[in-house]
C-alpha cells in the first residue's frame, strides 16, 4: 500500500487490519482512526464562501460607483475579473480546507496515540505519545451543539516533563499533554483509552488481544455486528 493511501476517507474505516500509516511498527495494530468532526469543515467552507461573496459584492459596488466615470468596457473588465477571482477562490479554498481536514487524522494503536497534522496539502508534522507514558486522561465538550452531536476533546496527560515548553493554540505542542480535539465519540473513546492503559499496567501483552474501538455500536448490538461481519474480532475478543 502506498504511503499516501492511508490519508483517504474510505480507508480510515473499520476494519483497520489492511491499513498501514507512515512509521507504523511491524507489531503495531490500529485500533481506531478519527479526525475533526465534519461540522468544523462545514464552518471553514462557509467562511470561504462568505469571503468569496464579499469579493463579488465589492466588484458590483465598484461597477456601480464608477459607472459614470469610467468607460463601460473597463467596468465590464473589472466585474469579469471579480467573477473570475470569486470562482477561483471558492474552488481553491474549498479544495484546500477539505484536503487539510481529510488528511489530518488521529490514530489509536496498541502502542501509542499519534496525530498527523497537515499545514498545507503536502506538508505535515506528526506527534505521538506512547501508551505507557500516559498518566491519565480527561474529556470535555463545549456548548449545546457539541453535546447534541456528541463532539468533544480528549486530553492525555503524559509523564514527560513540561518545563519550559509553551503551549501553542494552533499546533497544541506541549510535552505534558496530548490533545485529540473536536472529534466525535470523544467520551466513549476516553473510556476506551482508560481500558488500554489499565490493560497495559496489568499485562502489556493483553493489548494485542483487544479489538478495535467501535464507537457507534454498544452491547449486544456490537456483538451481533461483529459475529455477522467480523467473527475474528468477536470470537474470544476481550472487551
Secondary structure, 3 states (H helix, E strand, C coil): CCHHHHCCCCCCCCCCCCCCCCCCCCCCCEEEEECCCHHHHHHHHHHHHHHHHHHHHHHHHHHHHCCCCCCHHHHHHHHHHHHHHHHHHHHHHHHHHHHHHHHCEEEEECCEEEEEEECCCCCEEEEEEEHHHEEEEEEECCHHHHHHCCEEEEEEEECCCCCCCCCCCCCCCCCCEEEEEEEECHHHHHHHHHHHHHHHHHCHHHHHCECCCCCCCCHHHHHHHHHHHCHHHHCCCEC
